[in-house]
């Protein structure tokens, strides 16, 4: 599958940074400072919204985190901090707050930021802000709804009150417009997420999108040039990756509607959820393609066990773009592999022919998972659905036979076993190359087992128990295959990690291991990642149960305590020389 989740980080960074880079360095230049009284502009639609559902929800989440992890001293510090800030009196603590990034009209577009803060009582808020430190909130002379926030360095923020909200910006000109009601604007975000940021691509004018695309294409074309001393093979792979990324960005800008990242913690459900939501234009081809990503159940569906120590499953219906990207990648990779295995070049060609035919089907179907094998060791096994299994079997045997001649290759045995039409080969590992962690996990020096059959490439990692686990999986799959067609597959991508079986595999001498043991004493040890289609796009959801929250809270608590101890040591070290000088 050519779709890569790492692309999302790069996409978001390029879009936001690209849009901002097209503006001038000083955001305050968006308005005419010399105008005596700029006319109020109509309400603009923000490009980016950073939203906190409410102050109380945010504080509640933080308190829950440290309460669950037994860090009462951190919550006490939070309470003391709130008391020192007059308990945020004057703020409306149950309404959303955050910031909005706008693009001012014109080319190049000028970005500017406006924060929004719910106000319950402005007089109380003035007292709260002015009650400590050197920050002052003061009224603008002659104005009833205008204020200035002056920091300790003399930096000023301009504020206007409207509809129970304080809108804040560095430039007063940025506030001379109508603003949409933040509570209504962020209603969907606040209902689903405690914290969220959303990129609203549907608010970007077409002329700006066209300009941005031109800039991106120029940057990518420059990056696609072959570098000095860069060999042809690696260059072609890198260029192919750059072309795929650019193609994806072009599609995102043309048909993307909205990208949202949000997090929500729940004391009631004892978990936290990080979610990435992508929405495409309902009328576009991309939205229609994304609706089909889960249209085929996995061939391996009967084997997937969410209670396993770790499991991964993929049953992704690729669109035309993803199929072409995959076949292009295989086309570029084949000659590079063949050049390293010239004596069996025909076998390499047959291998890639089978993989290419698999890609052409448009269905990426694979799984792997760990299994606990007595006594106290792990076995990894999995499979990849392929076409032309017979051709692939012959090709793999020929390639492994050639590799077996290489003295640098570790121990290798061909055709060590067969089971229901699947031929198995074993690749051993050198003892000196196996880490202590892997020895604890696999119970010694693991081997890799590769099995090829009529329509699946099987693999496993571990001792002979991993091979037995694979053969058991083949038996179970044969018995349950008839039921697969009736299964409804809701997650074309799923990763599940259950922590409890791994705790005994950790290094007992590390302080972190003790934190892990304490955090997961009560269970609640699952981490799960799902990717599912949504109405006009797709949603990635990372869910962690309370054990991981306890671990995070305990780690933060330990860091705070260590920081306090180091400060005390530095203070004591500074006082000691002073005492010595006074006693002389």
Secondary structure, DSSP 8 states (H G I E B T S, - for coil): ----THHHHHHHHHHHHHHHHTS-S-GGGGS-TT-SS---B-----SEEEEES-HHHHHHHHHHHHHHTT-HHHHHHHHHHHHHTGGGTTB-TTS-EEEEEEEESSSS-EEEEEEEEEBS-HHHHHHHHHTSTT-EEEE-TT-SSEEEEE-TTS-EEEEEEETTEEEEESSGGGGSB----HHHHTHHHHHH-SEEEEE-GGGS-HHHHHHHHHHHHHHHHHHTS--TT--HHHHHHHHHHHHHHHHHHHHHHHHEEEEEEEEEEETTTTEEEEEEEEEE-TTSHHHHHHTTTTSS--TTGGG--TTSSEEEEEEEE--HHHHHHHHHHHHHHHHHHHHH-GGGHHHHHHHHHHHHHHHHTTEEEEEEEEEEETTTEEEEEEEEE-S-HHHHHHHHHHHHHHHHT-TTS--EEEEEEEETTEEEEEE---GGGS-HHHHHHHTSS-EEEEEE-SSEEEEEEESHHHHHHHHHHHHHHHHHGGGGGG-----SEEEEEESGGGGGGS-TTSHHHHHHHHHTTT---EEEEEEEE-SSEEEEEEEEEHHHHHHHHHHHHHHHHHHHHHHHHHHHHHHHHHHHHHH-
